Amino acid sequence: MTVAVLARLRGVVARLDWRDPLTLTVIAVAVVLAYLGLFPTVMLLVGSFSTADLGQPGDATLANYVAAYTDPETFRLLLDSFVFALGSSFISITFALALAWITVRTNAPFRGIFELTAIVPNIFPPVLIAISWTLLLSPSVGLINALLKSVFDLSEAPFNIYSMPGLVFVEGLILTPLAFLIISAALRGMDPALEESARMLGSSQFRIVRSVTFPLMRPAILAAATLNFVRALESFDTPAIIALPARIEVFTTKIYREAFAAYPPNYNLAATYGVSLLVIALVFVYLYRRFTSRVETFATITGKGFRPHIIDLGRWKFVASASALAILVLMVVLPVTMLFFTSLLPYYQVPTMESLQQLTLKHYGYIFENERVYRAMGNSLLLAVTGASVAMFLAALTAYITVKTKVWGRGMLEGLTFLPWAFPSTALAIGLLWGYVQMPLPVYGTLWILLIAYVTRFLPYGLRAVTSTIVQIHSELEEASRACGGGFWMTFRRILFPLMRPGLIAGWILLATIFMREFSLSLFLYSPSSEPVGPLLYFLWLDGMTGPLGALGMLVSVVSAVLVLAARRYARADE
């Protein structure tokens, strides 16, 4: 069988036209994608099976896996990781279902405002949401706890953010917007004919929802739940703020402790846990792709022009609006308000009428005068601009090859773009550390390793943005160009690229905002000279500098908000 496969490959190679620009482009893109996705994967495996320290040659061994999975604490680690991921996914799906149903299918007042939840992740870094909720629900200095103790004359704080329920609650809020986007899109694309038929047969609204709507929505709900399970399992933003101080161990905190908090650091064991996390993530990302393919094949999602049936809630419409507003307050209003007041207080204290008279702008002056802040902002802006440009150029070529051509190897490109979806940031960082510490390239400890990590991890986000645009470009335009003598690059540069511009710009700004606030990869890979904004926010928090932290967080959020609004404007320009 091996001989037959090799013979077939030789035949394919022999038939390739090595002078064709498209063939050379496919090969170049495949090499780059393979390097970005497979190299850290291989190095992560090498580190997990090595007897030597980081950057040193060693022998192959299973000792790291034996040490990891004979540790009595490993069972607790697995249990806590799955409880954290399942709980966060369940909360996000519950909130997203309620928001999507109210905004898409009911006549609740102000329902359009609630759709703002869909852009929260792009304008407010998750690490700041976790910090804000820590300031709200800390048992010692949390604002909500202080108010409840004062109003009800309690001797102890009723809530403790440094617990598994607190960790699950905050991560669930962070993941809700992603689930909302998936579920609301499925609700809008659902043909109401089946519901109308059930209604004409005398079914009640509750029975229609239970027997018709919910079964049709089940694939979208499962897809959102699976994706958010993976996102929570690989999350390090919230665990870094809540789980580490609470001594709650999940996969990402365990990797961090072994690589950076232990003395001496044990990068081999960190790589071992990284491999375990990657394998689990791959399984669930595969399930996510299966669920999304089922969503796309549902017959109710068609190209016909229709509007989903709007349910008249009567007097209950105000209750629905109040419920959606409560979720919006938890997700946006409370964290942003807390961060804003923290940036104005001279030192952190529970906001009271007396403390509000001491508001100051000195922390904003600090961040505009501090050299470390300037360097971090400059590094983040450079990474955002350069990284987003490189990623979108690569995404544009990949999308064209996989969507608009039938060349040999495009299936391989689709497989290579699948891997970064499942690559957790902490595992990717450990793989890159093992790879570049011993390479002769001067990458380790510079901005270049951060740039490589960002492009590798978030390339699929840019690919999705540009793919949704390129599928709308009819192939007759390319055929007309070829008929006039235009080659591949001429057609791509003069015809396809201008037509893809809305998707490219939207994807570029999306990636730029992600790179501006990225935390997990940066914390593992940065050096003092290449420190971006994400680690700086974290260290300001650890140092107790809540005022400068709040001011810098507000600045980053405002910059991200401007970029997101611009992205939405350009994304709609082609509609």
N, C-alpha and C positions, 0 to 999 in steps of 0.2 A: 504493500500500500504506500509506503514511504517513497519507493522508487517511482510509482505512478504520480504522486504529488509533485516530486521534484521534476519529473519529465514535463508535467503540465506547466509548472512555473517557468521552466526553460522555454517552452513554447510561447508562453505569454510574453516573456522578456524579448524573445526573438521577433515577435510581431510588433513590438512597440516602435514608434517612429521617434527616435531620440532627437530629431531636429524640430519636432512639433512643439511650439511654445506651450500649448495646453498640457502635453505630456510632461514637459519639464516642470511646469507649475504644479501639477499633481504630485510629482515626486518630491519637489521642494517642500510643499505644504505637508505631505505625509511625514517627511523626515523631521520637520520642525515639531509637528504635533506628537510624533513618537518620542522625540527627545524631551518635550515638556511633560508628557504624561507618564512615559515608561521609565525614564531615568530615575526620578525620585522614588518610584515604586520599587525598582530593582535595588536601589541603595538602601531603602528602608528594610527590605528583606535581608540584604547583606549585613546590615547592622544588627538585626535581630538574631542572626545565626553566627555572629562573630564572637571570638574570645577576646579580641583586642579592644582598646579604648578608641574613642572617636579619632579618626584620621590615621590610625596605626594599622599595619597589616596583621592579620590574625588567622586562626584556623576556624573551620566550620564546627559548630556545636549546637546541641539542643538544650544546653544548660540554662539559657535565658528563658526558654519556654517552660522548662521544669521549675525554675525558680518562681516564675510568674504564677503558674497554675497549681503549684503546691503550697502557695502562700495562703494561710487560712483567711486572710483579709480579701482575697480575690473574689470569693463568693459575695461578700458584702459590696464590693466594687461593682460587680455585674448587676446585682439586685438594685443598688442605688441608681446606676446608670439607666436601667430600663424603667424604673419607677419615675425617674426624672423625665425621660423622653416620653413615656406613655402619658404621664400626667399633663405635661406641657402641651402635647398634641391634643389631648382631650379638651383642655380648656380653650385652646385656640380654635378648634373646630366648633365648639359650642358657641363661642362669641361670634365667630365668622358666620355660622348658619343664621343666627339671630339677626345680625347686621344685614346679611345678603337678602334674607327674606323680607325684612322691613323696607330696605331701600329699593328692591327690584319689584316685589310682588304686592306691596300694600300701598294704600293712600295715606300713610302716616305723614303728618306735616314735617317739613324741613328734611325730608329723607335724602335730598341731594347733598346736604351738608355732611351727612354721615359717611358719604363716599370718600371724604378726605382721609379716612383711615387707610386707604389703599396706598398713600404716598408717605406714611409715617416712617417706614424703615429707611427711606432715602433722604430724609431731612433730619433725623434724630439718631445719633449713633447708639446702638444697643447698650454699650457699656455705660452711657450716660443715663439711659432709662433705669438700668440696674442701680446706679449710684443714687438717682433721684428717689427710687423706692426705698433704698436703704435709709435715706434721710427722712422719709415719711413714716417708715415702720420699724425703725431701730428701737429695741426695747428701752434704751437709755435716753436717746435724744430725738426720737422720731416725732414729727409734728402730729400725726394722727393719734399716736399713742398718748402724747402729752394732752391733746384736746380731750380724748375720751377719759383719761384719768382725772382731768379737772372737772368735766361735766358730771361724771358718774361717781366721783370720789372713790376711785379705785386705788388700791395699794400697789398693784403691779400692772405692768403694761399688758393689755389684752392680746397684742400681736407681737410676734417675734420673726423678723425677716430672715434671721440667721437660722433657718430650719428648712427641712425638705419641702413643707407646704409653701413657705415663702419663696424658695428657689423655683418651684414648679409654677407658682402664680406669676412671677415676673417674666419667666421665659415664655409662658403661655400668652401673656400680653404682647410680647415682642413678636411672636410667630403669628398672631391673629391676622395682620394685614395680608400675609401671603395666602393663607387659607381663604380669606375674603375674596381675593382676586380670582382664585380658581373656582370657587363656588358661585360667586355672582356672575362670572362669565358663563357658566353652565346654565344658570337660571335664565339669563337673557337669551341664550341660544335655544331654549326649549320651545318646541312648537306647542301652543296651547290647545291644539285640536283634540288631543286625548282627554285633557281636563274638561273641555267643553262637552265632549261626548258623555263623560261620566256625570256631568252636571245635568244634562238633558235627560238622563236616565233616572234622575231623582236622588243622586248621591249627595250627602251633606259635604260641606267644605272640609271638615275633619277627615271624613272617609276618603275624599279625593286626594288630600295630602298624604294620607297613610297608604293608599292603594295605588296611586298613580304617580304623584309628584316625587315622593321620596324614593320609590324604586328606580325612577329615571335618574335621580340625582345621586344614587348610591355610588357609581363609579367615580364621579367627581369628588364626593366626600371621602372615599377611600384613598383616592390619589392625594388629596390635600393632607389627610391624616398621615399617610405614609411618608410624604415629603417632609412634613413638620416633625415627625418622629426622627428622621435622619438629621434634620437641622438641629434639633434639640440634643441628640446624642453626640454630635460633633461640636456643639457650641462651647466656647470658652469665655465669652464676654461675661455672661451672668454668673457662671461658676467662679470666675476669678474674683468677683466682687462679693459674692454671698457664700459660695460653697467653701472656698479656701479658709476664710475666717471661722466658719462654722464647723470645720473639720469633716465636711461631707465629701466623700471621695467618689468621683465619677471618672470616666476614662480620661477626659481632657485634663483634669486637675492631677490625676496620677502621672500622666506623661510630663506635665510641667514640674511636678515635685521631683521626679526621677532625673530630669534633665537639668534643672536649674536650682531647685531648693535643697537637694541632697548634697552632702559633702562626703567624699568626692561625688561628682555627678555620675550617674549611671546611664549613659546614652544607649547602651545595649538593651537594658530593660525598658527604657522609654520607647525604643524602636519596636520591641516585642509587643507592648501594649498598643503602639500605633498600628502594627499589622493587624491585630485583633479588631481594632476599631474600623480599619479600612475594609476588612472582610465583611463585618456586620453591615456597614454602610453600603457596600456594593450589593448585597442581597436585597436590602430594602429599596435602593434606588432602582434596581431591576424590577421589583414589584411596582414601584411608582410608574415606570415606563409602561408596564403591562396595563395598569389601571388607566393611564392617560390614553393609551391606544384604544381601549374599550370606550372611553368617552368620545373619541373622534369617530368611532364607527357607529355610534348611536344614530338611528334613523331620524330622531327628533331634531338633530342639529343639521339644518339644511341651509340652502342659499335663498330660500323664499323670504320675502319681506313680510314680517309680522311683528307684532308687539306682544310681550307676555301679558297674560290676563292680570289686571290689577284688582286686588281683593279689597272690597269696601269693609273696613273694620268697624265702621260706626263709631260708637263712643269709645271703643277700645283703641282707636287710632292714636289718641293722646298717650295712652299707656305704652303703646309700641314706640312712640317717639321718645318717651321718657326712658324706656329701657335702652334704646340705641344711644341716647345721650349719656346714660350712665356708663356704658361701655366706652364711649368716646372720652369721657372724663378720666376714666381709669387709664386709658391708653395714651392720651395726649395731654389733657389739661393739667392734671395733677403733676406729672413729671416735669413738664415745661415750666409751670408756675414755680415749682420748688426750686428748680435749677436757676430760674431768673432771680428769685429773691435771694438765693444763696450768693449769686454774683454781686448783689448790691449790699449785703450785710458786711460790716467791717470785720467780723469774725463769726464763725457759725454759732447760731443759737436758735432756739425754737422761735419762729416768727410770732411776735406779739405786737400790740399797739405801741408799746414803748420801744421795741426794737425797730419798728418801721420808721421811727423818727430819726434813726441813725444811718439811714441809707446813704451809700457813698458810691462813687464811680472809680475809686482808687484801684480796684482790681482790674478794671479795663485799662487804666493807665499802666498797670504793671505788665499786662500781657503785650501791650504795644511797645514797651520799652525793654523788655527782657530779651537778651540775645538768644537764649535757649529756645524761647517761643518762636522767634523769627526763624531760627535754623530749622526747627521742626515744621513750621508752616511752609517754609521754602522746600524742604524735602518732600512733604506731602503733595504740594502743588506740582513739583517736578515729576513725582511718581504718577500723579493723577493724569497730567497732560501727556507725558511720554507713554505711560503704560496703556492708557485708554486708546491712544493713536495706534500703537503696535497691535493691541488686541483687536481693534476694529478692522484694521487692514487684513490681519490674518483671518478674522471672522468673515469678512467679505469674500475672500478667495475661497474659503472652505464652503460657505453657503452656496456660492455659484457652482462649485464643482459637484456638491452633493445634491443640489436641487435642479440645476439647469443642464447638466451633462449626463451622459451614459458611459463615461470612460471607465476602463478597468481600474479598480482600486478605490472608487468612491465609497463603496461599502466599508472598506478599511478605515477611511477617514471618519465615517459616522461612528465607528467603534472607538476610535481614538478620542473623539470629542465626548464620548459617553463617560470616560474614566474621570475627568475632573469634576463631574457632577457628584461623584461619590467620595472624592478625596477630601477627608477632613483637614482643616487648616493645620491642626497640631501635628497630625501624621505627615502631611506634606512638608511641614517645616523640618521635622526630624529627618525625613528622607533627603531633603536638600542639604542639611548640615552634614550628613554622612557623605553626600556626593561631592560637595565643593570644598570641604576642608582639605581633602587630599588631592584635589585637582590642581594642575599648574596654572589654571586661569585665575587672575587676581579678582575674584568675585566675592569670596567670603568676607564679611564685615563691611561691605560697601552697599550703596544703594542698588547696585546691579542685582544682587541676590534677592532683594525685595521686589524689584521689577519683574524678575523671572517668576517669583512666587505668585505675585499678583496676576500676571498674565495667565499663568497655568491654572490657577484656582478659579478665576472668574471669566475665562474665555467663553464658556457656554452661555453666560448672560448676554454678552455681545452677539453671540451667534444666533440666539433666539430673536433678538431685536432685528437683525438684518435679514434673517430668513423670512420673517413675516412680511417683509417688503419685497424681497426678490421673487417670491412666488406669484406676485401680482404682475410681473413684467412678462409680456407675451413674447414667445420665442420668435415671432415673425420679425421683430426689430433686429435681433441678431442675424437672422437669415438675410435681411435686407443689407446689413452691413457687410456680410461675407460676399453677397452677390456683387457688391461694389468694390470688392478687393480688400476689404478690411480684415486684418489678422486678429488673433485672439486678444492681444494686448490693446490694439487700437479699438476694437469693439468694447472691451471692458472699460477702457479709460474714457472714451468719447460718448458712449451710449449707456452702458449699464451703471457705471459709477454715478453719473448725475441722477439717474432714475432711482438709485438706491439711497440718495442723499438723506431723505427724511429718516429712514431707519438707521443709517449710519450715525447721524447726528444724535438721534434719540439714544442709541446704544452707547455712543461715546460719552454723553453727559451722564448716563446711568452709571457706567463704569468709573467715570471720574469722581462721582459722589461716593461710590463704594470705596475707591482707593483713598479718598480723602479721610475717611473715618475708619479704615481697616485697623483691627486691633490684634487678633490672634496671631496671624502670620508675623506681623511686625514685632510683637513682643518676643517671639522666639528667635528672630533672625537679625534684629537691628544691632547696631553698635553705637557708642556715644556720638560718633560723627555722622551717623546716618539715621538718627532718631526721628521718626515721623510723629504725627499728632497723637495717634492712638496710644502708644506707650507713655507719652508725656502726660496725657490725661490720667492714666492709671497711676503713675508715680506721684502726680500732684495729689491724688486721692490718698495714697499710702502715706504721704508726708503730712496729711491733715490740712493741706492748702485748699480748702473748699471754695474760698472766694475766687482766687485765680482759676480754679477748675471750672467753676460756674461760668465765669466770663469767657474763657476759652471755648467751653462747650457751646455757649450761645453764639459765639462768632462762627464756629464750624457749622452749626446748625443753620445759621442764616445764609452762609455761603452755599451750603447744600440745597437749601430751599430755593434759592435763586436759580441754581442749575437745574433742579427738578422742574420748576415752572417753565424754564426755557425748553426742557426736553418735551414736556407735554405740548407746548405750543408747536414745536417742529414736528412732533409725531402726528399732530392733527392737520398739519399743512397739506398732507397728501390725501386726506379723507374727502 
